[in-house]
Amino acid sequence: MSEKKITFLNLVFIIGILIFLLIASHWAVEPFELKSIEDSNILQILSSFLVIAIIAERFLDVFLTTLRAPISEKIEADILELKNNVTPENKDKVKKMAEKLQLRKQKTRMLALFFSLIIGLVISSFGIRTLENLIILKENHLSWQISFMRFTDILLTGGLISGGSDGIHKIIEFIRDYSKKES
């Protein structure tokens, strides 16, 4: 993609965000109120997401390993065999095979990211969400407002779950450390 195309897309994105903010600021909507949550409830909610993320990661590991590992292992074995029999011709083959293996690993990472996002979005669409645990829904909220909040919640929670257990664990540790300092 050329620099001009990227710059144009950035400009369109920024203008789109500004238009959205301008329109949203003029809507007369009832703001969402945050629930009063004890630290233990926050940790309980995040711990639940941690378990879900661990399960999703394990599933993806088994799924992708079953599909992708045999060919990668074969390429690695071929590279090792060629390295043991060093010739100028083999050096070129090793380089090409190493590049092929690297591309395969990149594709596997992209597949893992894609499938983890899909899994996170599906789980979140079933009602396991973050924002709804933190806000109070009132009757005077408009239906589109609640729908848009739920849509946003599904995206955020799907991203949280797809980000994996390590990120959630870091958030939990941060909250624990912060709670200890405040005590």
ChimeraX attribute file (.defattr): number of C-alpha atoms within 10 A of each C-alpha:
attribute: neighborCount
match mode: 1-to-1
recipient: residues
	/A:1	5
	/A:2	7
	/A:3	8
	/A:4	9
	/A:5	10
	/A:6	11
	/A:7	11
	/A:8	12
	/A:9	12
	/A:10	12
	/A:11	12
	/A:12	12
	/A:13	12
	/A:14	12
	/A:15	12
	/A:16	12
	/A:17	12
	/A:18	12
	/A:19	12
	/A:20	11
	/A:21	11
	/A:22	11
	/A:23	10
	/A:24	11
	/A:25	10
	/A:26	8
	/A:27	8
	/A:28	8
	/A:29	12
	/A:30	13
	/A:31	12
	/A:32	15
	/A:33	11
	/A:34	13
	/A:35	12
	/A:36	10
	/A:37	11
	/A:38	9
	/A:39	12
	/A:40	12
	/A:41	13
	/A:42	16
	/A:43	16
	/A:44	13
	/A:45	17
	/A:46	17
	/A:47	16
	/A:48	14
	/A:49	22
	/A:50	21
	/A:51	15
	/A:52	19
	/A:53	24
	/A:54	17
	/A:55	15
	/A:56	20
	/A:57	20
	/A:58	12
	/A:59	14
	/A:60	18
	/A:61	13
	/A:62	10
	/A:63	12
	/A:64	16
	/A:65	13
	/A:66	10
	/A:67	11
	/A:68	14
	/A:69	14
	/A:70	11
	/A:71	12
	/A:72	16
	/A:73	12
	/A:74	12
	/A:75	18
	/A:76	16
	/A:77	12
	/A:78	16
	/A:79	21
	/A:80	12
	/A:81	13
	/A:82	18
	/A:83	14
	/A:84	10
	/A:85	11
	/A:86	11
	/A:87	11
	/A:88	9
	/A:89	9
	/A:90	16
	/A:91	15
	/A:92	12
	/A:93	16
	/A:94	21
	/A:95	12
	/A:96	13
	/A:97	17
	/A:98	16
	/A:99	12
	/A:100	14
	/A:101	19
	/A:102	13
	/A:103	12
	/A:104	17
	/A:105	15
	/A:106	12
	/A:107	13
	/A:108	17
	/A:109	13
	/A:110	12
	/A:111	14
	/A:112	18
	/A:113	16
	/A:114	13
	/A:115	16
	/A:116	23
	/A:117	21
	/A:118	16
	/A:119	21
	/A:120	26
	/A:121	23
	/A:122	15
	/A:123	18
	/A:124	23
	/A:125	17
	/A:126	9
	/A:127	13
	/A:128	21
	/A:129	24
	/A:130	20
	/A:131	16
	/A:132	17
	/A:133	14
	/A:134	17
	/A:135	14
	/A:136	13
	/A:137	15
	/A:138	12
	/A:139	7
	/A:140	9
	/A:141	13
	/A:142	13
	/A:143	10
	/A:144	9
	/A:145	14
	/A:146	15
	/A:147	11
	/A:148	12
	/A:149	15
	/A:150	19
	/A:151	14
	/A:152	14
	/A:153	21
	/A:154	25
	/A:155	17
	/A:156	18
	/A:157	25
	/A:158	24
	/A:159	18
	/A:160	22
	/A:161	29
	/A:162	24
	/A:163	17
	/A:164	23
	/A:165	21
	/A:166	12
	/A:167	15
	/A:168	21
	/A:169	15
	/A:170	11
	/A:171	14
	/A:172	19
	/A:173	13
	/A:174	12
	/A:175	16
	/A:176	15
	/A:177	11
	/A:178	11
	/A:179	12
	/A:180	9
	/A:181	8
	/A:182	7
	/A:183	5
